[in-house]
Amino acid sequence: QSVLTQPPSVSAAPGQRVTISCSGSSSNIGNNYVCWYQQLPGTAPKLLIYENTKRPSGIPDRFSGSKSGTSATLGITGLQTGDEAEYYCGTWDSSLSAGVFGGGTKLTVL
Amino acid sequence: EEQLVESGGGLVQPGGSLRLSCSASGFTFSTYAMHWVRQAPGKGLEYVSTTSANGGATYYAESVKGTFTISRDNSKKTLYLQMSSLRAEDTAVYYCVKAHHSNWYYFDYWGQGTLVTVSS
């Protein structure tokens, strides 16, 4: 059981937009920044979004992040087949004094 | 170019011990917090442990507290994870992760991982 809650899967057609939600509590998302990670099949995860909304260099602006209260959302526009991956939200939990992740969301581009 | 290379994984019997190493290059290792994150086969990411840049502060997931110890040798640019009293549930790929420059709890750059299998 993950501390952060994500939908197990989402799907959309190429070119469309999809959002992935991440729900937590005041001890994690509510009081700390959220990151998003992309894990392509068979590879190590990669930082996609940090500090709720910022993109590391090299990440296209098709990827965006937002946060409101104890929830965060990853948005992906102009979907490509290469975006098929597992997406994880993550943050710090101040009560646990530990990092926490969502259970992951598998994105399928139909 | 940043690089993290994990080593030390393998097959170990339940109750056994193992030490993982992570050799860093391409960045100033001594100025970054470092983490271990694991992923059981077919499962999601699980936070394991964090050490501050100078090793003075460490954090652990509840599931490994008391049995795993994170440490670092900044002179050797190497991160370690000493694992003891291993159980089948500790079977996973263990990733060494560099913190982001903006905030120590952003998992910025990930190594390729090393597989630990706990089985008799």
Interface residues (C-beta under 8 A of the other chain):
Chain A: S2 N32 Y33 C35 Y37 Q39 A44 P45 K46 L47 Y50 E51 P56 E86 Y88 G90 T91 W92 L96 S97 A98 G99 V100 F101 G102 G103 G104
Chain B: H35 V37 G44 L45 E46 Y47 T50 Y59 Y60 A61 E62 Y95 H100 S102 N103 Y105 Y106 F107 D108 Y109 W110 G111 Q112 G113
